Amino acid sequence: MNLMKSPLLKLALLALAVVAAVAIGIQINVVVAVLLFGLAANALGRQRSVFLGINTLGTLATATIVMEALDLVFTKRPFLKNISMGFTDKDGSPIAAYNQSVITRTLAIPTVGNFGDADANTADTDVAVTLNNFKQLSYSFTPVEYSSTNRDLVRERAEPMAVALGNYMVDAVAGLWTVGNFPVRTGADAVANGSTNNITTLGAGWDYSHLLLVRAALAKSGVPDYKRWYVGNADVYASMLSDLRIVAALNNPNNQGAIEKGVLPRVAGLGIEEYPNLTSAAGGNLVGACGTPDSTVYAARVPRDPRELIPGLPIPGNMGIVTHPATGLSVMVLEYITMSTLAITTKLVWMYGVAKGNVNNLQLVKSA
């Protein structure tokens, strides 16, 4: 039996507190009254500690820094904004089960008809994505490291974390860009216009003329001009940066970032991005790809809280979910100290899956 929950004990504690208050009020033996009041407060404090437990879930110390890292993911790898992403269920929850199949919707362009025509259903497509990858990203600081400097070591990790997470996400997406996943086009527009081949082969000279060729391939294949993108490896991107037709001010007034920061503007209706590891990520001779957001799908969720299995289980640290407000990307964050070494660790945990979307809307660029 838990005596601290006994009504009689509660009544006795209350009586002690009242006696102490009365004694102080009539100035009778102040020392005794203070002792009685202290005894009651101490007993009530012990009672409170029983209900709270020794270890309670605290506020994430690194929440703002993890949020900064998630924001930097899309700053360092802006290409990720060009694909279809799904990070929550219909009820807004970012939590799912490992190997669960979740639905991400790709948006399609509606068809214009004559007034009075039969109503047409939306052409949006639900893509099933299996969360079959369970990943973590962590860093630790030893006592020697955090005792040797006054630098904000935790905040300094925001950008490296963002680059690591962003690169991994792009690698996962680029791994889908194979001939097996995107075979010869069979769409009506592609067949009618002789544009069934979804591979452009070019070993050098990736310039404005090249962009016009891939743009024409997309247009002839019926690929909508909605958020069209082009991503190339380092050689492809450098080749475009050296083409004056792209970066010369007289030709493109939006070129100021090209010379100063090495950032290309939109060209020929394509948002151009660089991903240096594209060839190794996709394997073989793939040097670029272009298409629309519905061609590739990336879905991510966070795992269940382990305290759902054992309610009230003490956690030796902090645990919570941090969500990027603009995109909805969420990660579970764990913070803890390893008592045997006093190392401080922050760990990000998430699950993800990728899937091909509309196979008509992607053009592969190979060097051979």
C-alpha positions, 0 to 999 in steps of 0.5 A: 500500500502506498502510504503517501496516498492515504487520506488519513496521512493527508489529513494529518499533514494538513493538521500539522500545517494548520497548527504551525500557521496558528502558532505563528499567528499567536506568536506561541513558540515560534521555533516549534511552529516553524519546525512543524510547518517545515515537517509538513512541507517536507512531507508534502514535497516527498509526496509530490516526488512520488508522483513525478518520478525521478526522471521526467521528460525535459524540454529539448535543449537542441530544438532550435538548433535541429530546426535550423538544421532542417531549414538548412537541408532545403537551403543547401540542397534546394533541389529537394523542393522540386520533388513530391514529398510527404511527411504527415498523414491525413490527420497531420501526424508525422508518426508511422510504423516501420515498413508501413505503406504511406500515401503521397499524392502527386499533382497533375495539370487539369484539362480545359474543356468546353462549357457544358462538357461532362465533369472530369475527375482530378488527375492527381495520383496517389503513390504508395511509398514503403517506409523501409529505411530506418536511419539515424544521424548523431554526434557526440562531444567528449568531456575533453572537447566541451571543456576545452572551449567556450564555442557553441559546439552544438550550434556549430553542428547545424550546418554539417548535419544539414549537409549530411541529411540533405545529401542522403535524401538526394542520394535516395532520390537519385538512386531511382533514376535508372532506365529500369525505373524510367523506360521508353515513354509510351504516352500519346504525346511522346508517341505522336511527336517521336519523343519516346526516348527518355535518355539524352546522351552527351559527353561534354558541352552541357550548355544552353543548346543542351538545355534547349534540347532536353526542354524540347524532349519534355515538351514533345512528351507532354510533360507539363511546364510546371516547376520543371527542374534540371539537376546536374553533377559538378562537371555539368554545372560548371559547363553551364556556368561558363556559357555566356549565353546563360550568365551574360547580363545582356542575355540574362539580367538575373545572372548576378548570382552566377558570377558571385555565388556560382548559382545559376538562374532559371534558364529555358524554363528550368530551375537548375541545381547542382549535385556533385555526387550525382554520378556515384549516387546513381551509379554509372554514367548518369550526369544529369536529370530533368523533369517535374515534381511528380516524377519522383516521390520521397516520404518520411515519418518518425517512429513511435514513442517507446513509452507507448509500450511501457507508460511512465517509463523513465528516460535518461535524457530528453526526447521529442519531435522537431518539425520544419514548419515550411515543409513538414519534415520531422525527426525524432530527437534524442539527447542524453549523457553517457554516464560512464564517459560523460559524453554528450550525444544528440541523435536524429531518428527518422524513417523514409521511403522513395518511389517513382511517380509519373515515369513519363515526366523524367528525362535522363542525361548520360555521358555515354 
